[in-house]
Amino acid sequence: MSTSPVTLMVARRVADGRYQDLIAWLREGEQLATDFPGYLGSGVLAPPPDDDEFQIIFRFADEHTLHTWEHSASRTAWLARGSDLFAHPSEHRVSGIDGWFGAAGQRPPRWKQAVAIWLAFFPVSLLFNFVLGPLLSDLSLLPRVFVSTLALTPLMVYLFIPLSTRLLANWLNNTPARPLPAAPSTQNR
């Protein structure tokens, strides 16, 4: 089993006339996941104007915690409650750094991934060194680097790199931003 964070990406197409019900059901699933150990975050991505496929992303600390949530009675009941709201479900899971940048074939170029990671790492590293640098200045190079990487790696992996990729999503994917709508559009869904 993987010990690195795992992301489950689920696609759901709206069944005819069930648009608002599907949105409420997706939000319920996000809320349900927050109660499980290892839960790191989730999100719902609305479809583009000419499509009806929503993406929901669940991120857990490792394969074991994702497995526990996936096979829980509460998730099974949630899936059963929503079974008539969607058509053609699909699921895909990724682990490690790939989970920050989407599914295979949809990931941005590596240079954009590197820029997103650097934009997260530079200010956090700078702040860390500004605040704690004087306290660590008496240490030799090896212990100083050890302490800084020990402190910064979890912050980067769990907080700042996912934040950077979320904030830069439009640039990374070259797609316009579309927040999840609260109400149905004027189109008949």
LOPA-828803 format. One record per residue: residue in one letter; x, y, z of N, C-alpha, C in turn; residue number from 1. Coordinates in nm, 2 decimals. Layout:
% residues N
TIGU   r   n.east   n.north     n.up   ca.east   ca.north    ca.up   c.east   c.north     c.up     k
TIGU   A        X         Y        Z         X          Y        Z        X         Y        Z   NUM
...
//
This chain:
% residues 189
TIGU   r   n.east   n.north     n.up   ca.east   ca.north    ca.up   c.east   c.north     c.up     k
TIGU   M     0.08     -0.12     0.00      0.00       0.00     0.00     0.09      0.12     0.00     1
TIGU   S     0.04      0.23    -0.07      0.11       0.35    -0.08     0.11      0.43     0.05     2
TIGU   T     0.23      0.49     0.09      0.23       0.58     0.21     0.23      0.72     0.17     3
TIGU   S     0.22      0.75     0.04      0.22       0.89     0.00     0.07      0.93    -0.03     4
TIGU   P     0.04      1.06    -0.03     -0.10       1.10    -0.05    -0.16      1.04    -0.18     5
TIGU   V    -0.28      1.01    -0.18     -0.35       0.95    -0.29    -0.47      1.03    -0.32     6
TIGU   T    -0.49      1.06    -0.45     -0.61       1.13    -0.50    -0.70      1.05    -0.58     7
TIGU   L    -0.83      1.05    -0.55     -0.93       0.98    -0.63    -1.00      1.08    -0.71     8
TIGU   M    -1.00      1.06    -0.84     -1.08       1.16    -0.93    -1.20      1.08    -0.98     9
TIGU   V    -1.31      1.14    -0.96     -1.44       1.07    -1.00    -1.51      1.16    -1.10    10
TIGU   A    -1.56      1.11    -1.21     -1.63       1.18    -1.31    -1.78      1.14    -1.30    11
TIGU   R    -1.87      1.23    -1.30     -2.01       1.20    -1.30    -2.09      1.29    -1.40    12
TIGU   R    -2.16      1.23    -1.49     -2.24       1.30    -1.59    -2.38      1.32    -1.53    13
TIGU   V    -2.44      1.44    -1.54     -2.57       1.47    -1.49    -2.68      1.39    -1.56    14
TIGU   A    -2.76      1.33    -1.49     -2.88       1.26    -1.55    -2.98      1.38    -1.58    15
TIGU   D    -3.06      1.35    -1.69     -3.15       1.46    -1.73    -3.24      1.51    -1.62    16
TIGU   G    -3.24      1.64    -1.61     -3.33       1.71    -1.51    -3.28      1.70    -1.37    17
TIGU   R    -3.17      1.65    -1.34     -3.12       1.62    -1.20    -3.00      1.71    -1.16    18
TIGU   Y    -2.98      1.82    -1.23     -2.86       1.91    -1.21    -2.85      1.96    -1.07    19
TIGU   Q    -2.95      2.02    -1.01     -2.94       2.07    -0.87    -2.93      1.96    -0.77    20
TIGU   D    -3.00      1.85    -0.80     -2.98       1.73    -0.71    -2.84      1.68    -0.71    21
TIGU   L    -2.78      1.67    -0.83     -2.64       1.62    -0.83    -2.55      1.71    -0.76    22
TIGU   I    -2.56      1.84    -0.77     -2.48       1.94    -0.70    -2.49      1.92    -0.55    23
TIGU   A    -2.61      1.91    -0.50     -2.63       1.89    -0.36    -2.57      1.75    -0.31    24
TIGU   W    -2.58      1.65    -0.39     -2.53       1.52    -0.36    -2.38      1.52    -0.36    25
TIGU   L    -2.31      1.59    -0.46     -2.17       1.60    -0.46    -2.12      1.67    -0.33    26
TIGU   R    -2.18      1.78    -0.29     -2.15       1.86    -0.17    -2.16      1.77    -0.05    27
TIGU   E    -2.26      1.69    -0.05     -2.28       1.59     0.06    -2.17      1.49     0.07    28
TIGU   G    -2.12      1.45    -0.04     -2.01       1.35    -0.04    -1.88      1.42     0.01    29
TIGU   E    -1.86      1.54    -0.03     -1.74       1.62     0.02    -1.75      1.63     0.17    30
TIGU   Q    -1.87      1.66     0.23     -1.88       1.68     0.37    -1.86      1.54     0.44    31
TIGU   L    -1.91      1.44     0.38     -1.90       1.30     0.44    -1.75      1.27     0.45    32
TIGU   A    -1.67      1.29     0.35     -1.53       1.26     0.35    -1.45      1.33     0.46    33
TIGU   T    -1.49      1.45     0.50     -1.42       1.52     0.60    -1.42      1.45     0.74    34
TIGU   D    -1.51      1.36     0.76     -1.51       1.29     0.89    -1.42      1.18     0.90    35
TIGU   F    -1.35      1.14     0.79     -1.26       1.02     0.79    -1.12      1.06     0.82    36
TIGU   P    -1.05      0.98     0.90     -0.91       1.00     0.92    -0.83      0.99     0.79    37
TIGU   G    -0.73      1.08     0.78     -0.65       1.08     0.66    -0.70      1.17     0.55    38
TIGU   Y    -0.82      1.23     0.57     -0.88       1.32     0.47    -0.79      1.44     0.46    39
TIGU   L    -0.75      1.48     0.33     -0.67       1.60     0.31    -0.74      1.71     0.24    40
TIGU   G    -0.85      1.67     0.17     -0.92       1.77     0.10    -1.00      1.72    -0.02    41
TIGU   S    -1.09      1.80    -0.07     -1.17       1.75    -0.19    -1.22      1.88    -0.26    42
TIGU   G    -1.27      1.86    -0.38     -1.33       1.97    -0.46    -1.41      1.92    -0.57    43
TIGU   V    -1.50      2.00    -0.61     -1.59       1.97    -0.72    -1.56      2.07    -0.83    44
TIGU   L    -1.54      2.02    -0.95     -1.51       2.10    -1.07    -1.64      2.10    -1.16    45
TIGU   A    -1.69      2.21    -1.19     -1.81       2.22    -1.28    -1.76      2.19    -1.42    46
TIGU   P    -1.86      2.14    -1.50     -1.82       2.11    -1.64    -1.82      2.24    -1.73    47
TIGU   P    -1.75      2.23    -1.84     -1.75       2.34    -1.93    -1.90      2.36    -1.99    48
TIGU   P    -1.93      2.48    -2.05     -2.06       2.51    -2.09    -2.12      2.40    -2.18    49
TIGU   D    -2.04      2.34    -2.26     -2.10       2.24    -2.36    -2.09      2.10    -2.31    50
TIGU   D    -2.08      2.08    -2.18     -2.06       1.94    -2.13    -2.15      1.93    -2.01    51
TIGU   D    -2.17      1.81    -1.96     -2.24       1.78    -1.84    -2.17      1.69    -1.74    52
TIGU   E    -2.04      1.68    -1.75     -1.96       1.59    -1.67    -1.89      1.67    -1.56    53
TIGU   F    -1.93      1.64    -1.43     -1.87       1.70    -1.32    -1.75      1.62    -1.28    54
TIGU   Q    -1.64      1.68    -1.22     -1.53       1.61    -1.16    -1.53      1.63    -1.01    55
TIGU   I    -1.51      1.53    -0.93     -1.50       1.54    -0.79    -1.37      1.48    -0.75    56
TIGU   I    -1.29      1.54    -0.67     -1.16       1.50    -0.63    -1.16      1.48    -0.48    57
TIGU   F    -1.11      1.36    -0.44     -1.09       1.33    -0.30    -0.94      1.30    -0.28    58
TIGU   R    -0.88      1.36    -0.17     -0.74       1.34    -0.15    -0.73      1.29     0.00    59
TIGU   F    -0.66      1.18     0.01     -0.63       1.12     0.14    -0.48      1.10     0.17    60
TIGU   A    -0.45      1.08     0.29     -0.30       1.08     0.33    -0.23      0.96     0.27    61
TIGU   D    -0.30      0.85     0.25     -0.23       0.73     0.19    -0.34      0.64     0.14    62
TIGU   E    -0.29      0.53     0.08     -0.38       0.43     0.02    -0.47      0.37     0.12    63
TIGU   H    -0.42      0.34     0.24     -0.50       0.28     0.35    -0.62      0.37     0.39    64
TIGU   T    -0.59      0.50     0.41     -0.70       0.58     0.46    -0.81      0.60     0.35    65
TIGU   L    -0.76      0.61     0.22     -0.86       0.62     0.11    -0.94      0.49     0.10    66
TIGU   H    -0.87      0.37     0.12     -0.94       0.24     0.11    -1.05      0.24     0.22    67
TIGU   T    -1.02      0.28     0.34     -1.11       0.28     0.46    -1.23      0.37     0.42    68
TIGU   W    -1.21      0.48     0.36     -1.33       0.57     0.33    -1.41      0.51     0.21    69
TIGU   E    -1.34      0.45     0.11     -1.40       0.40    -0.01    -1.49      0.28     0.03    70
TIGU   H    -1.45      0.20     0.13     -1.53       0.08     0.17    -1.61      0.10     0.29    71
TIGU   S    -1.64      0.23     0.33     -1.72       0.26     0.45    -1.87      0.24     0.42    72
TIGU   A    -1.94      0.21     0.52     -2.09       0.20     0.51    -2.15      0.34     0.47    73
TIGU   S    -2.10      0.45     0.53     -2.15       0.58     0.50    -2.13      0.62     0.35    74
TIGU   R    -2.01      0.58     0.29     -1.99       0.62     0.15    -2.08      0.53     0.06    75
TIGU   T    -2.09      0.40     0.10     -2.17       0.31     0.02    -2.32      0.36     0.02    76
TIGU   A    -2.37      0.41     0.13     -2.50       0.46     0.14    -2.52      0.59     0.06    77
TIGU   W    -2.41      0.67     0.06     -2.41       0.80    -0.01    -2.42      0.77    -0.16    78
TIGU   L    -2.34      0.67    -0.21     -2.34       0.63    -0.35    -2.47      0.58    -0.39    79
TIGU   A    -2.53      0.50    -0.31     -2.67       0.45    -0.34    -2.77      0.56    -0.35    80
TIGU   R    -2.76      0.66    -0.26     -2.86       0.77    -0.26    -2.84      0.85    -0.39    81
TIGU   G    -2.73      0.85    -0.45     -2.70       0.93    -0.57    -2.71      0.86    -0.70    82
TIGU   S    -2.73      0.73    -0.69     -2.72       0.64    -0.81    -2.81      0.68    -0.93    83
TIGU   D    -2.92      0.75    -0.90     -3.01       0.79    -1.01    -2.98      0.93    -1.06    84
TIGU   L    -2.88      1.00    -1.00     -2.85       1.14    -1.04    -2.75      1.15    -1.15    85
TIGU   F    -2.68      1.04    -1.18     -2.57       1.05    -1.28    -2.57      0.93    -1.38    86
TIGU   A    -2.50      0.95    -1.48     -2.48       0.84    -1.58    -2.33      0.83    -1.61    87
TIGU   H    -2.29      0.71    -1.65     -2.15       0.68    -1.69    -2.04      0.73    -1.59    88
TIGU   P    -2.05      0.68    -1.47     -1.94       0.72    -1.38    -1.81      0.66    -1.41    89
TIGU   S    -1.70      0.73    -1.38     -1.57       0.68    -1.40    -1.48      0.72    -1.28    90
TIGU   E    -1.38      0.64    -1.24     -1.29       0.68    -1.13    -1.15      0.65    -1.17    91
TIGU   H    -1.06      0.74    -1.12     -0.92       0.73    -1.15    -0.84      0.77    -1.02    92
TIGU   R    -0.74      0.70    -0.98     -0.66       0.74    -0.87    -0.52      0.76    -0.90    93
TIGU   V    -0.46      0.85    -0.84     -0.31       0.89    -0.86    -0.25      0.91    -0.72    94
TIGU   S    -0.12      0.89    -0.71     -0.05       0.91    -0.59     0.07      1.00    -0.61    95
TIGU   G     0.12      1.05    -0.51      0.24       1.14    -0.51     0.22      1.27    -0.59    96
TIGU   I     0.32      1.32    -0.65      0.31       1.45    -0.71     0.21      1.45    -0.83    97
TIGU   D     0.19      1.34    -0.89      0.10       1.34    -1.01    -0.04      1.38    -0.97    98
TIGU   G    -0.08      1.36    -0.84     -0.21       1.39    -0.80    -0.24      1.54    -0.79    99
TIGU   W    -0.13      1.62    -0.79     -0.15       1.77    -0.78    -0.18      1.82    -0.92   100
TIGU   F    -0.15      1.75    -1.02     -0.16       1.80    -1.16    -0.27      1.73    -1.25   101
TIGU   G    -0.36      1.65    -1.19     -0.46       1.59    -1.27    -0.43      1.45    -1.33   102
TIGU   A    -0.52      1.40    -1.41     -0.51       1.27    -1.46    -0.40      1.26    -1.57   103
TIGU   A    -0.35      1.15    -1.60     -0.25       1.13    -1.71    -0.32      1.17    -1.84   104
TIGU   G    -0.24      1.24    -1.92     -0.30       1.29    -2.05    -0.36      1.43    -2.03   105
TIGU   Q    -0.39      1.47    -1.91     -0.44       1.60    -1.88    -0.35      1.69    -1.80   106
TIGU   R    -0.23      1.64    -1.77     -0.14       1.71    -1.69    -0.07      1.82    -1.77   107
TIGU   P    -0.04      1.93    -1.71      0.04       2.04    -1.78     0.18      1.99    -1.81   108
TIGU   P     0.25      2.06    -1.90      0.39       2.02    -1.92     0.47      2.03    -1.79   109
TIGU   R     0.58      1.95    -1.79      0.66       1.94    -1.67     0.72      2.08    -1.63   110
TIGU   W     0.75      2.17    -1.73      0.80       2.30    -1.69     0.70      2.38    -1.62   111
TIGU   K     0.57      2.37    -1.65      0.47       2.44    -1.58     0.45      2.38    -1.44   112
TIGU   Q     0.46      2.25    -1.42      0.46       2.19    -1.29     0.57      2.24    -1.21   113
TIGU   A     0.69      2.25    -1.27      0.81       2.30    -1.19     0.79      2.44    -1.15   114
TIGU   V     0.73      2.53    -1.23      0.70       2.67    -1.20     0.61      2.67    -1.08   115
TIGU   A     0.50      2.59    -1.09      0.40       2.59    -0.98     0.46      2.55    -0.85   116
TIGU   I     0.55      2.45    -0.85      0.61       2.41    -0.73     0.71      2.51    -0.68   117
TIGU   W     0.78      2.57    -0.77      0.88       2.68    -0.73     0.81      2.80    -0.67   118
TIGU   L     0.70      2.84    -0.73      0.62       2.95    -0.68     0.56      2.93    -0.54   119
TIGU   A     0.54      2.80    -0.51      0.50       2.77    -0.37     0.62      2.76    -0.28   120
TIGU   F     0.73      2.70    -0.32      0.84       2.68    -0.24     0.92      2.81    -0.21   121
TIGU   F     0.94      2.89    -0.30      1.03       3.01    -0.28     0.98      3.10    -0.17   122
TIGU   P     0.85      3.15    -0.17      0.81       3.24    -0.06     0.81      3.17     0.08   123
TIGU   V     0.77      3.04     0.08      0.77       2.97     0.21     0.91      2.95     0.26   124
TIGU   S     1.00      2.92     0.18      1.14       2.90     0.22     1.20      3.03     0.26   125
TIGU   L     1.17      3.14     0.19      1.22       3.27     0.22     1.17      3.31     0.36   126
TIGU   L     1.04      3.29     0.38      0.98       3.33     0.51     1.04      3.24     0.63   127
TIGU   F     1.06      3.11     0.60      1.12       3.02     0.70     1.26      3.07     0.74   128
TIGU   N     1.34      3.10     0.64      1.47       3.15     0.66     1.48      3.29     0.73   129
TIGU   F     1.39      3.37     0.70      1.38       3.50     0.76     1.34      3.49     0.91   130
TIGU   V     1.24      3.41     0.94      1.20       3.39     1.07     1.29      3.31     1.16   131
TIGU   L     1.33      3.19     1.11      1.40       3.10     1.19     1.55      3.10     1.16   132
TIGU   G     1.59      3.16     1.05      1.73       3.17     1.01     1.83      3.21     1.13   133
TIGU   P     1.79      3.32     1.20      1.88       3.36     1.31     1.89      3.26     1.42   134
TIGU   L     1.78      3.18     1.44      1.79       3.07     1.55     1.87      2.96     1.50   135
TIGU   L     1.88      2.93     1.37      1.95       2.82     1.32     2.10      2.86     1.27   136
TIGU   S     2.13      2.98     1.28      2.26       3.03     1.23     2.38      2.97     1.30   137
TIGU   D     2.37      2.92     1.42      2.48       2.86     1.49     2.50      2.72     1.45   138
TIGU   L     2.41      2.66     1.38      2.42       2.52     1.34     2.51      2.51     1.21   139
TIGU   S     2.58      2.40     1.20      2.65       2.39     1.07     2.56      2.36     0.96   140
TIGU   L     2.61      2.35     0.84      2.52       2.34     0.72     2.43      2.22     0.72   141
TIGU   L     2.48      2.10     0.75      2.40       1.98     0.74     2.29      1.98     0.84   142
TIGU   P     2.30      2.01     0.97      2.19       2.02     1.06     2.09      2.13     1.02   143
TIGU   R     2.14      2.24     0.97      2.05       2.35     0.93     1.96      2.31     0.82   144
TIGU   V     2.02      2.25     0.72      1.94       2.20     0.60     1.85      2.09     0.65   145
TIGU   F     1.89      2.00     0.73      1.81       1.89     0.79     1.68      1.95     0.85   146
TIGU   V     1.70      2.05     0.94      1.59       2.11     1.01     1.49      2.18     0.92   147
TIGU   S     1.55      2.26     0.83      1.46       2.33     0.73     1.38      2.24     0.64   148
TIGU   T     1.45      2.13     0.59      1.37       2.04     0.50     1.27      1.96     0.58   149
TIGU   L     1.31      1.92     0.70      1.21       1.85     0.79     1.09      1.93     0.82   150
TIGU   A     1.11      2.06     0.84      0.99       2.15     0.87     0.92      2.18     0.74   151
TIGU   L     0.99      2.21     0.63      0.92       2.26     0.51     0.85      2.15     0.43   152
TIGU   T     0.91      2.03     0.42      0.85       1.93     0.33     0.70      1.90     0.36   153
TIGU   P     0.66      1.88     0.48      0.52       1.85     0.51     0.43      1.97     0.47   154
TIGU   L     0.48      2.09     0.51      0.41       2.21     0.47     0.39      2.23     0.32   155
TIGU   M     0.49      2.20     0.25      0.48       2.21     0.10     0.39      2.10     0.05   156
TIGU   V     0.40      1.98     0.09      0.33       1.87     0.03     0.18      1.88     0.06   157
TIGU   Y     0.15      1.91     0.19      0.01       1.91     0.23    -0.07      2.04     0.22   158
TIGU   L     0.01      2.15     0.21     -0.06       2.28     0.21    -0.02      2.37     0.09   159
TIGU   F     0.10      2.40     0.08      0.14       2.51    -0.02     0.14      2.46    -0.17   160
TIGU   I     0.19      2.34    -0.20      0.19       2.30    -0.34     0.04      2.28    -0.39   161
TIGU   P    -0.04      2.21    -0.31     -0.18       2.20    -0.35    -0.25      2.34    -0.37   162
TIGU   L    -0.21      2.43    -0.28     -0.27       2.56    -0.29    -0.22      2.63    -0.42   163
TIGU   S    -0.09      2.62    -0.45     -0.03       2.68    -0.57    -0.10      2.62    -0.69   164
TIGU   T    -0.12      2.49    -0.70     -0.17       2.43    -0.82    -0.32      2.47    -0.83   165
TIGU   R    -0.39      2.49    -0.72     -0.53       2.53    -0.73    -0.54      2.68    -0.78   166
TIGU   L    -0.45      2.76    -0.73     -0.45       2.90    -0.77    -0.40      2.92    -0.91   167
TIGU   L    -0.32      2.84    -0.96     -0.26       2.85    -1.09    -0.33      2.75    -1.19   168
TIGU   A    -0.44      2.69    -1.15     -0.51       2.59    -1.23    -0.54      2.64    -1.37   169
TIGU   N    -0.59      2.76    -1.39     -0.62       2.81    -1.52    -0.50      2.82    -1.61   170
TIGU   W    -0.39      2.87    -1.56     -0.26       2.88    -1.63    -0.21      2.74    -1.66   171
TIGU   L    -0.21      2.65    -1.56     -0.15       2.52    -1.58    -0.23      2.44    -1.69   172
TIGU   N    -0.36      2.46    -1.69     -0.44       2.38    -1.78    -0.49      2.46    -1.90   173
TIGU   N    -0.45      2.59    -1.91     -0.50       2.67    -2.02    -0.64      2.67    -2.04   174
TIGU   T    -0.72      2.67    -1.93     -0.87       2.67    -1.94    -0.92      2.79    -1.86   175
TIGU   P    -1.03      2.85    -1.90     -1.09       2.96    -1.82    -1.15      2.90    -1.69   176
TIGU   A    -1.15      2.99    -1.59     -1.20       2.95    -1.46    -1.35      2.94    -1.47   177
TIGU   R    -1.41      2.84    -1.41     -1.55       2.82    -1.40    -1.59      2.77    -1.26   178
TIGU   P    -1.62      2.85    -1.16     -1.66       2.80    -1.03    -1.78      2.72    -1.04   179
TIGU   L    -1.80      2.63    -0.94     -1.92       2.55    -0.93    -2.04      2.64    -0.91   180
TIGU   P    -2.14      2.63    -1.00     -2.25       2.72    -0.99    -2.34      2.68    -0.87   181
TIGU   A    -2.40      2.78    -0.81     -2.49       2.76    -0.70    -2.63      2.73    -0.75   182
TIGU   A    -2.67      2.79    -0.86     -2.80       2.77    -0.92    -2.79      2.72    -1.06   183
TIGU   P    -2.89      2.66    -1.11     -2.88       2.62    -1.25    -2.88      2.73    -1.35   184
TIGU   S    -2.81      2.71    -1.46     -2.81       2.82    -1.56    -2.94      2.82    -1.63   185
TIGU   T    -2.95      2.91    -1.73     -3.08       2.92    -1.80    -3.09      2.81    -1.90   186
TIGU   Q    -2.99      2.73    -1.92     -3.00       2.62    -2.01    -3.08      2.51    -1.94   187
TIGU   N    -3.15      2.43    -2.01     -3.23       2.32    -1.96    -3.14      2.20    -1.94   188
TIGU   R    -3.11      2.17    -1.82     -3.02       2.05    -1.79    -3.10      1.93    -1.75   189
//
